[in-house]
Amino acid sequence: MKKSEIRKLYLEKRKELSQDEVLSLSDKIFGNFVDYFKPFSGQKIHIFIPIEKFNEIRTELFIDYFLNRKIRVFVPKIVDTKLISVEIFSDTKFEINKWGISEPVSNIASEIVDFDFIITPLLYCDKNGNRVGYGKGFYDSFFEMVSKESKKIGINYFDPEEMIDDVWENDIRVDYLVTPATVLSFFKG
């Protein structure tokens, strides 16, 4: 299937999820992430803040867990059409941007490039680690700037079924996919 078809299909599938399903599935994804990757104090993890109107995975579970275990947490912020990474703490102030996304008030980029994990939003991921997002390319650009050692982890409600037919040369795959049922590895190295 083409990315545009997959984007439409999985936006619709997400829309059909109830809030109870979103919370339950998010909890299972969180559990699978912690069991598989076993994050620990001092690590640096970049993670997105969910867009609730799109029924994105509730990453607050992850963020609270990380902060409570002294794991450094970084979140994306769009500044002048570029995704920067801002470190957050338990007392960080947030605001809603023009797209309805909660972001830290601070515009200070962390300049960190050696994340242990980058937990990546996506609408779909196929069996090769190719991903479909919202089509803006923010994460492809971000992945270009970070260490090649940083593990890119997609999280999704749905296991891979369809293959993405129109993968581009500059598309950057994720290394892992965590779903409510499993953790898939595409990691080479």
Secondary structure, DSSP 8 states (H G I E B T S, - for coil): --HHHHHHHHHHHHHT--HHHHHHHHHHHHHHHHHHH---TT-EEEE----GGGT---THHHHHHHHHTT-EEEEEEEETTEEEEEEE-TT--EEE-TTS-EEES----------SEEEE--SEE-TTS-EE-SSS-HHHHHHHHS-TTSEEEEE-SS---S--S---TT----SEEE-SS-EEE----
